[in-house]
Structures are given as C-alpha cells and as structure tokens.
C-alpha cells in the first residue's frame, strides 16, 4: 500500500523521523502541497496523510485507489467526511496528543496578558529600568489571578487540563458543556452560555468548531463580558467573529485577547486583529512542542498500522 504525506513539514520540520511510517510500505513525503498539486501527488495513493491540505468531495471522488485518510491532527474539518464515508474510506485522527501543550500555552497567554512579561522585559532591555528614578515600575495594570473567575467554553480533555491549572492558581472555574462529565471536574461549576460570558474574568475557548459554535464569540456575547475581562482562544479561529473582537478591544470594552488561532492561517495582512489593542497572537503553536509532535507521529503510524491489520482505530466517519 502506497502512502502519501501531503504536508508533513509542520509535524516534522527535521527533528523527528519518518522511518516508522516508511516501514509500513512505499511512502512519498511532501513538506507542503499547493491545492493545484494535490491530485497529481495523490493520484496513485492508497493512503493519504494530511494536516491542513483540504480533501474535498471533488478530490476524493477523483482518487480511485484511495482506501484510507489519516489526519495529522485532532480536527478533521479539512476532509469531506461524508464523501469519504460514501466510498467506505475510513478517516482517522489523533485525539489528545497535545492536551498538556495546549493547556500550557493557554496559561502562557493568560499570564502575558495579566503580567505583561514581554513588555516589561523589552522595557528593561531598552534602558527604562536603568533610567528609572524608582527601584520598580510597571507599564500596565498587573492582575492577580487568584480569586478571579476562569470560564471555559468546552470541557473536554484540554478544558479539564486548563481547569486544573486554573484551580492551582486559586481561580474559580466555571464551564459550559452540552453534558457535564462524570468524575473529576476540578471543582468546576457548570453554567449556561450567557452566564459564562457575564461572569468570566478570563474566558478560554476549548470547544470544537461546528456550525453551532461558528462565531460563538460575536458582538452580542462580547457585549455581555466585563470590561476588564480577557479572551483566550487556542481552539479554532472561526469560533470568533474577528471584526467584532477587534472593535471590542480597540474601544476598550475588553481588556485583552490572547489568540493562537485565526480564521485564516496564515492570516491576511488586512485581518483587524493584527493591529488591535492589547491583542497577543501566536502562530498556531499550541500543538507543536516536540513532546506533542512525538506523540502525534507515533499515533499517526499506529492508526495506519491498525488499518492495514484490519482493525482501524480513531475513525471519525
């Protein structure tokens, strides 16, 4: 069975090995694949592995040999799942591999927006402390997390990990989910969506992108939030109406936002959030620690191996 990796660079920019995947059979590995080259590269593939390259209905229908699609991520919105199902092509993903890393970045963004570490470090390096008349100075309000309310939109594995960290900081945790989970909830109190937006001092998004959650954060819900609140998104960019968020930040109706994802990646230069006040943006790095990528690589191989052995796992369609 021949496998083709359409966009392997972000998973393995050179510090990991593809050897275990290659041991399963012939394999072509491309760092990146432009949309107009997908068909040519995949036409003789039995298995396709993709991270962000879109496999539309049209493309799937034009690949007669295709028997398996493996997504090099958790989210599967890049694949037309129904089109694959119609041809009995299993689509697999890798859940849970980056839980610890994404939770860590979530709090890195929270801490940056509440203590402004980078801003103060830059000021020191530029000589502001050397020239200061006082032994200490601060350039923005410094916010203590203990006692504040951490709101979580979504309470899957990442949401629960963030809840545990928030509780360790002494934060009061609230969350909204379709169905509260059994077992350890890290002291979280479950509320409706309106209460989540009204009560959160820090609101962090950890829900999947679905038609129902598209633009979950919009003008109406932003208007419910406290003026001193901050918004964090390490989930999916389209969870937020970006124009509405930029307006709220620029008008001072929200204290700050920390975003690891945007609606289009890489973003267009006209994206209003790139110039919004008090907006910290990182380039979709929450998943990309080496430890997380090692787990991802291992699970990608195991998913394909399980399919070849007749026991497919992590099938999402």
KOLMARBA-707433 format. One record per residue (C-alpha): residue in three letters; y, x negated, z. Coordinates in nm, 2 decimals, always signed. Last residue first. Layout:
<sites>
+-----+--------+--------+--------+
:   r :      v :      u :      w :
+-----+--------+--------+--------+
: ALA :      Y :      X :      Z :
...
+-----+--------+--------+--------+
</sites>
This chain:
<sites>
+-----+--------+--------+--------+
:   r :      v :      u :      w :
+-----+--------+--------+--------+
: UNK :  +0.89 :  +1.65 :  +1.00 :
: UNK :  +0.97 :  +1.42 :  +1.29 :
: UNK :  +0.65 :  +1.21 :  +1.30 :
: UNK :  +0.65 :  +0.96 :  +1.59 :
: UNK :  +0.29 :  +0.88 :  +1.52 :
: UNK :  +0.06 :  +0.89 :  +1.22 :
: UNK :  -0.32 :  +0.86 :  +1.30 :
: UNK :  -0.49 :  +0.78 :  +0.96 :
: UNK :  -0.51 :  +0.41 :  +1.01 :
: UNK :  -0.23 :  +0.35 :  +0.75 :
: UNK :  -0.01 :  +0.59 :  +0.94 :
: UNK :  -0.07 :  +0.41 :  +1.27 :
: UNK :  +0.01 :  +0.08 :  +1.10 :
: UNK :  +0.34 :  +0.23 :  +0.97 :
: UNK :  +0.45 :  +0.35 :  +1.31 :
: UNK :  +0.33 :  +0.03 :  +1.48 :
: UNK :  +0.54 :  -0.18 :  +1.24 :
: UNK :  +0.85 :  +0.03 :  +1.31 :
: UNK :  +0.77 :  +0.02 :  +1.68 :
: UNK :  +0.77 :  -0.36 :  +1.69 :
: UNK :  +1.09 :  -0.39 :  +1.49 :
: UNK :  +1.27 :  -0.14 :  +1.72 :
: UNK :  +1.15 :  -0.31 :  +2.04 :
: UNK :  +1.28 :  -0.65 :  +1.90 :
: UNK :  +1.60 :  -0.47 :  +1.80 :
: UNK :  +1.66 :  -0.35 :  +2.15 :
: UNK :  +1.61 :  -0.69 :  +2.30 :
: UNK :  +1.84 :  -0.85 :  +2.04 :
: UNK :  +2.11 :  -0.61 :  +2.13 :
: UNK :  +2.20 :  -0.38 :  +1.83 :
: UNK :  +2.17 :  -0.02 :  +1.95 :
: UNK :  +2.52 :  +0.00 :  +2.10 :
: UNK :  +2.68 :  -0.20 :  +1.81 :
: UNK :  +2.83 :  +0.08 :  +1.60 :
: UNK :  +3.14 :  -0.12 :  +1.51 :
: UNK :  +3.34 :  -0.10 :  +1.84 :
: UNK :  +3.65 :  +0.12 :  +1.88 :
: UNK :  +3.89 :  +0.14 :  +2.18 :
: UNK :  +4.15 :  +0.41 :  +2.14 :
: UNK :  +4.45 :  +0.39 :  +2.38 :
: UNK :  +4.69 :  +0.51 :  +2.10 :
: UNK :  +4.55 :  +0.60 :  +1.76 :
: UNK :  +4.57 :  +0.35 :  +1.47 :
: UNK :  +4.20 :  +0.32 :  +1.38 :
: UNK :  +4.16 :  +0.68 :  +1.50 :
: UNK :  +4.36 :  +0.81 :  +1.20 :
: UNK :  +4.09 :  +0.70 :  +0.95 :
: UNK :  +4.30 :  +0.58 :  +0.65 :
: UNK :  +4.13 :  +0.25 :  +0.62 :
: UNK :  +3.80 :  +0.43 :  +0.55 :
: UNK :  +3.54 :  +0.37 :  +0.82 :
: UNK :  +3.23 :  +0.16 :  +0.77 :
: UNK :  +3.07 :  +0.39 :  +0.86 :
: UNK :  +3.21 :  +0.75 :  +0.81 :
: UNK :  +3.23 :  +0.99 :  +1.10 :
: UNK :  +3.28 :  +0.72 :  +1.35 :
: UNK :  +3.06 :  +0.55 :  +1.61 :
: UNK :  +3.11 :  +0.31 :  +1.90 :
: UNK :  +3.40 :  +0.50 :  +2.04 :
: UNK :  +3.60 :  +0.47 :  +2.36 :
: UNK :  +3.88 :  +0.72 :  +2.40 :
: UNK :  +4.19 :  +0.72 :  +2.61 :
: UNK :  +4.43 :  +0.91 :  +2.85 :
: UNK :  +4.42 :  +1.24 :  +2.67 :
: UNK :  +4.71 :  +1.48 :  +2.60 :
: UNK :  +4.93 :  +1.17 :  +2.55 :
: UNK :  +5.06 :  +1.29 :  +2.20 :
: UNK :  +4.90 :  +1.00 :  +2.03 :
: UNK :  +4.57 :  +1.05 :  +2.20 :
: UNK :  +4.55 :  +1.43 :  +2.14 :
: UNK :  +4.65 :  +1.38 :  +1.78 :
: UNK :  +4.39 :  +1.11 :  +1.72 :
: UNK :  +4.12 :  +1.34 :  +1.87 :
: UNK :  +4.22 :  +1.63 :  +1.64 :
: UNK :  +4.21 :  +1.41 :  +1.33 :
: UNK :  +3.87 :  +1.27 :  +1.44 :
: UNK :  +3.70 :  +1.61 :  +1.49 :
: UNK :  +3.42 :  +1.46 :  +1.70 :
: UNK :  +3.04 :  +1.51 :  +1.69 :
: UNK :  +3.08 :  +1.37 :  +1.34 :
: UNK :  +3.07 :  +1.01 :  +1.47 :
: UNK :  +2.72 :  +1.02 :  +1.63 :
: UNK :  +2.62 :  +0.91 :  +1.98 :
: UNK :  +2.81 :  +0.64 :  +2.15 :
: UNK :  +3.11 :  +0.86 :  +2.20 :
: UNK :  +3.33 :  +0.83 :  +2.51 :
: UNK :  +3.63 :  +1.05 :  +2.60 :
: UNK :  +3.88 :  +0.97 :  +2.87 :
: UNK :  +4.05 :  +1.21 :  +3.11 :
: UNK :  +4.41 :  +1.17 :  +3.24 :
: UNK :  +4.55 :  +1.47 :  +3.05 :
: UNK :  +4.25 :  +1.68 :  +3.18 :
: UNK :  +4.05 :  +1.84 :  +2.91 :
: UNK :  +4.06 :  +2.21 :  +2.79 :
: UNK :  +4.29 :  +2.13 :  +2.50 :
: UNK :  +4.03 :  +1.89 :  +2.37 :
: UNK :  +3.79 :  +2.19 :  +2.35 :
: UNK :  +4.03 :  +2.38 :  +2.13 :
: UNK :  +4.12 :  +2.09 :  +1.91 :
: UNK :  +3.76 :  +1.99 :  +1.85 :
: UNK :  +3.49 :  +1.80 :  +2.02 :
: UNK :  +3.16 :  +1.96 :  +1.92 :
: UNK :  +3.28 :  +1.88 :  +1.57 :
: UNK :  +2.91 :  +1.91 :  +1.45 :
: UNK :  +2.71 :  +2.01 :  +1.75 :
: UNK :  +2.57 :  +2.33 :  +1.61 :
: UNK :  +2.50 :  +2.19 :  +1.26 :
: UNK :  +2.31 :  +1.91 :  +1.44 :
: UNK :  +2.41 :  +1.57 :  +1.56 :
: UNK :  +2.21 :  +1.48 :  +1.86 :
: UNK :  +2.37 :  +1.49 :  +2.21 :
: UNK :  +2.48 :  +1.19 :  +2.41 :
: UNK :  +2.86 :  +1.23 :  +2.43 :
: UNK :  +3.05 :  +1.10 :  +2.73 :
: UNK :  +3.33 :  +1.28 :  +2.91 :
: UNK :  +3.51 :  +1.08 :  +3.18 :
: UNK :  +3.74 :  +1.28 :  +3.42 :
: UNK :  +3.52 :  +1.58 :  +3.34 :
: UNK :  +3.61 :  +1.92 :  +3.49 :
: UNK :  +3.75 :  +2.12 :  +3.20 :
: UNK :  +3.53 :  +1.98 :  +2.92 :
: UNK :  +3.21 :  +2.03 :  +3.12 :
: UNK :  +3.32 :  +2.37 :  +3.25 :
: UNK :  +3.37 :  +2.49 :  +2.89 :
: UNK :  +3.02 :  +2.36 :  +2.79 :
: UNK :  +2.83 :  +2.53 :  +3.07 :
: UNK :  +2.72 :  +2.34 :  +3.38 :
: UNK :  +2.43 :  +2.14 :  +3.51 :
: UNK :  +2.48 :  +1.93 :  +3.82 :
: UNK :  +2.35 :  +1.58 :  +3.80 :
: UNK :  +2.20 :  +1.42 :  +4.11 :
: UNK :  +2.01 :  +1.16 :  +3.91 :
: UNK :  +1.82 :  +1.43 :  +3.73 :
: UNK :  +1.47 :  +1.32 :  +3.85 :
: UNK :  +1.20 :  +1.57 :  +3.75 :
: UNK :  +1.22 :  +1.87 :  +3.52 :
: UNK :  +1.48 :  +1.88 :  +3.25 :
: UNK :  +1.77 :  +2.14 :  +3.23 :
: UNK :  +1.73 :  +2.34 :  +2.91 :
: UNK :  +2.00 :  +2.36 :  +2.64 :
: UNK :  +2.20 :  +2.08 :  +2.80 :
: UNK :  +2.53 :  +2.04 :  +2.98 :
: UNK :  +2.59 :  +1.77 :  +3.23 :
: UNK :  +2.78 :  +1.70 :  +3.55 :
: UNK :  +2.77 :  +1.37 :  +3.74 :
: UNK :  +2.99 :  +1.29 :  +4.05 :
: UNK :  +3.07 :  +0.92 :  +4.03 :
: UNK :  +2.99 :  +0.67 :  +4.30 :
: UNK :  +2.94 :  +0.38 :  +4.07 :
: UNK :  +2.57 :  +0.40 :  +4.12 :
: UNK :  +2.59 :  +0.77 :  +4.03 :
: UNK :  +2.75 :  +0.67 :  +3.70 :
: UNK :  +2.47 :  +0.42 :  +3.63 :
: UNK :  +2.21 :  +0.68 :  +3.69 :
: UNK :  +2.39 :  +0.94 :  +3.48 :
: UNK :  +2.42 :  +0.69 :  +3.19 :
: UNK :  +2.04 :  +0.65 :  +3.20 :
: UNK :  +1.99 :  +1.02 :  +3.20 :
: UNK :  +2.22 :  +1.06 :  +2.90 :
: UNK :  +2.03 :  +0.79 :  +2.72 :
: UNK :  +1.69 :  +0.95 :  +2.78 :
: UNK :  +1.81 :  +1.30 :  +2.70 :
: UNK :  +2.08 :  +1.48 :  +2.89 :
: UNK :  +2.34 :  +1.59 :  +2.64 :
: UNK :  +2.71 :  +1.63 :  +2.67 :
: UNK :  +2.76 :  +1.43 :  +2.99 :
: UNK :  +3.05 :  +1.47 :  +3.22 :
: UNK :  +3.13 :  +1.20 :  +3.48 :
: UNK :  +3.35 :  +1.33 :  +3.76 :
: UNK :  +3.56 :  +1.08 :  +3.96 :
: UNK :  +3.48 :  +0.99 :  +4.32 :
: UNK :  +3.42 :  +0.63 :  +4.25 :
: UNK :  +3.55 :  +0.54 :  +3.91 :
: UNK :  +3.86 :  +0.35 :  +4.02 :
: UNK :  +4.14 :  +0.35 :  +3.76 :
: UNK :  +4.39 :  +0.07 :  +3.69 :
: UNK :  +4.71 :  +0.20 :  +3.54 :
: UNK :  +4.83 :  -0.03 :  +3.26 :
: UNK :  +4.98 :  -0.38 :  +3.23 :
: UNK :  +4.89 :  -0.51 :  +3.58 :
: UNK :  +5.04 :  -0.79 :  +3.78 :
: UNK :  +4.92 :  -1.03 :  +4.05 :
: UNK :  +5.05 :  -1.35 :  +4.21 :
: UNK :  +5.41 :  -1.25 :  +4.14 :
: UNK :  +5.70 :  -1.40 :  +3.95 :
: UNK :  +5.48 :  -1.42 :  +3.64 :
: UNK :  +5.54 :  -1.70 :  +3.38 :
: UNK :  +5.19 :  -1.85 :  +3.42 :
: UNK :  +5.05 :  -1.50 :  +3.43 :
: UNK :  +5.21 :  -1.40 :  +3.10 :
: UNK :  +5.10 :  -1.72 :  +2.93 :
: UNK :  +4.93 :  -1.58 :  +2.62 :
: UNK :  +4.59 :  -1.65 :  +2.77 :
: UNK :  +4.68 :  -1.43 :  +3.07 :
: UNK :  +4.80 :  -1.15 :  +2.85 :
: UNK :  +4.48 :  -1.16 :  +2.64 :
: UNK :  +4.27 :  -1.14 :  +2.96 :
: UNK :  +4.48 :  -0.84 :  +3.08 :
: UNK :  +4.42 :  -0.66 :  +2.75 :
: UNK :  +4.05 :  -0.75 :  +2.74 :
: UNK :  +3.99 :  -0.62 :  +3.10 :
: UNK :  +4.17 :  -0.29 :  +3.06 :
: UNK :  +4.04 :  -0.16 :  +3.40 :
: UNK :  +3.98 :  +0.21 :  +3.32 :
: UNK :  +3.95 :  +0.20 :  +2.94 :
: UNK :  +3.75 :  -0.13 :  +2.94 :
: UNK :  +3.52 :  +0.00 :  +3.22 :
: UNK :  +3.44 :  +0.32 :  +3.02 :
: UNK :  +3.37 :  +0.12 :  +2.71 :
: UNK :  +3.14 :  -0.12 :  +2.88 :
: UNK :  +2.99 :  +0.18 :  +3.05 :
: UNK :  +2.88 :  +0.34 :  +2.73 :
: UNK :  +2.78 :  -0.01 :  +2.61 :
: UNK :  +2.53 :  -0.04 :  +2.89 :
: UNK :  +2.39 :  +0.31 :  +2.83 :
: UNK :  +2.35 :  +0.22 :  +2.46 :
: UNK :  +2.16 :  -0.10 :  +2.55 :
: UNK :  +1.93 :  +0.07 :  +2.80 :
: UNK :  +1.83 :  +0.35 :  +2.57 :
: UNK :  +1.79 :  +0.14 :  +2.26 :
: UNK :  +1.42 :  +0.18 :  +2.18 :
: UNK :  +1.40 :  +0.54 :  +2.30 :
: UNK :  +1.29 :  +0.71 :  +1.98 :
: UNK :  +1.17 :  +0.52 :  +1.66 :
: UNK :  +1.15 :  +0.75 :  +1.36 :
: UNK :  +0.88 :  +0.88 :  +1.13 :
: UNK :  +0.88 :  +1.08 :  +0.81 :
: UNK :  +0.55 :  +1.21 :  +0.69 :
: UNK :  +0.52 :  +1.28 :  +0.32 :
: UNK :  +0.33 :  +1.61 :  +0.26 :
: UNK :  +0.53 :  +1.67 :  -0.06 :
: UNK :  +0.71 :  +1.98 :  +0.08 :
: UNK :  +0.75 :  +1.79 :  +0.40 :
: UNK :  +0.95 :  +1.52 :  +0.23 :
: UNK :  +1.19 :  +1.77 :  +0.07 :
: UNK :  +1.22 :  +1.94 :  +0.41 :
: UNK :  +1.31 :  +1.62 :  +0.59 :
: UNK :  +1.59 :  +1.52 :  +0.35 :
: UNK :  +1.63 :  +1.17 :  +0.50 :
: UNK :  +1.96 :  +1.02 :  +0.62 :
: UNK :  +1.97 :  +1.27 :  +0.91 :
: UNK :  +1.68 :  +1.10 :  +1.08 :
: UNK :  +1.84 :  +0.96 :  +1.40 :
: UNK :  +1.62 :  +0.73 :  +1.60 :
: UNK :  +1.64 :  +0.42 :  +1.39 :
: UNK :  +1.45 :  +0.22 :  +1.12 :
: UNK :  +1.34 :  +0.54 :  +0.96 :
: UNK :  +0.99 :  +0.52 :  +0.81 :
: UNK :  +0.90 :  +0.72 :  +0.50 :
: UNK :  +0.54 :  +0.76 :  +0.38 :
: UNK :  +0.35 :  +0.86 :  +0.07 :
: UNK :  +0.58 :  +0.78 :  -0.22 :
: UNK :  +0.40 :  +0.71 :  -0.55 :
: UNK :  +0.58 :  +0.98 :  -0.75 :
: UNK :  +0.94 :  +0.87 :  -0.64 :
: UNK :  +1.17 :  +1.11 :  -0.83 :
: UNK :  +1.13 :  +1.40 :  -0.60 :
: UNK :  +1.23 :  +1.18 :  -0.30 :
: UNK :  +1.54 :  +1.07 :  -0.48 :
: UNK :  +1.65 :  +1.43 :  -0.57 :
: UNK :  +1.58 :  +1.55 :  -0.22 :
: UNK :  +1.80 :  +1.28 :  -0.07 :
: UNK :  +1.69 :  +0.95 :  +0.08 :
: UNK :  +2.01 :  +0.81 :  +0.21 :
: UNK :  +2.03 :  +0.44 :  +0.30 :
: UNK :  +2.12 :  +0.42 :  +0.67 :
: UNK :  +1.80 :  +0.27 :  +0.82 :
: UNK :  +1.54 :  +0.29 :  +0.56 :
: UNK :  +1.17 :  +0.20 :  +0.53 :
: UNK :  +0.99 :  +0.33 :  +0.22 :
: UNK :  +0.61 :  +0.34 :  +0.18 :
: UNK :  +0.41 :  +0.38 :  -0.13 :
: UNK :  +0.68 :  +0.20 :  -0.33 :
: UNK :  +0.67 :  +0.17 :  -0.71 :
: UNK :  +1.00 :  +0.35 :  -0.78 :
: UNK :  +1.17 :  +0.21 :  -0.46 :
: UNK :  +1.39 :  -0.07 :  -0.60 :
: UNK :  +1.49 :  +0.11 :  -0.92 :
: UNK :  +1.54 :  +0.44 :  -0.74 :
: UNK :  +1.76 :  +0.30 :  -0.47 :
: UNK :  +1.98 :  +0.10 :  -0.70 :
: UNK :  +2.26 :  +0.35 :  -0.75 :
: UNK :  +2.30 :  +0.41 :  -0.38 :
: UNK :  +2.36 :  +0.04 :  -0.30 :
: UNK :  +2.07 :  -0.13 :  -0.13 :
: UNK :  +2.12 :  -0.38 :  +0.16 :
: UNK :  +1.93 :  -0.67 :  +0.31 :
: UNK :  +1.63 :  -0.60 :  +0.08 :
: UNK :  +1.27 :  -0.65 :  +0.19 :
: UNK :  +0.98 :  -0.61 :  -0.06 :
: UNK :  +0.64 :  -0.57 :  +0.11 :
: UNK :  +0.29 :  -0.62 :  +0.00 :
: UNK :  +0.05 :  -0.53 :  +0.28 :
: UNK :  +0.02 :  -0.48 :  +0.66 :
: UNK :  +0.08 :  -0.85 :  +0.73 :
: UNK :  +0.43 :  -0.82 :  +0.58 :
: UNK :  +0.53 :  -0.59 :  +0.87 :
: UNK :  +0.40 :  -0.84 :  +1.12 :
: UNK :  +0.58 :  -1.12 :  +0.94 :
: UNK :  +0.92 :  -0.96 :  +0.93 :
: UNK :  +1.06 :  -1.20 :  +1.19 :
: UNK :  +1.37 :  -1.18 :  +1.41 :
: UNK :  +1.69 :  -1.38 :  +1.43 :
: UNK :  +1.79 :  -1.36 :  +1.06 :
: UNK :  +2.01 :  -1.05 :  +1.03 :
: UNK :  +1.71 :  -0.84 :  +1.13 :
: UNK :  +1.78 :  -0.47 :  +1.21 :
: UNK :  +2.13 :  -0.49 :  +1.05 :
: UNK :  +1.99 :  -0.67 :  +0.75 :
: UNK :  +1.69 :  -0.45 :  +0.67 :
: UNK :  +1.84 :  -0.20 :  +0.42 :
: UNK :  +1.59 :  -0.08 :  +0.16 :
: UNK :  +1.27 :  -0.20 :  +0.31 :
: UNK :  +1.00 :  -0.14 :  +0.05 :
: UNK :  +0.63 :  -0.11 :  +0.14 :
: UNK :  +0.34 :  -0.14 :  -0.10 :
: UNK :  +0.00 :  +0.00 :  +0.00 :
+-----+--------+--------+--------+
</sites>
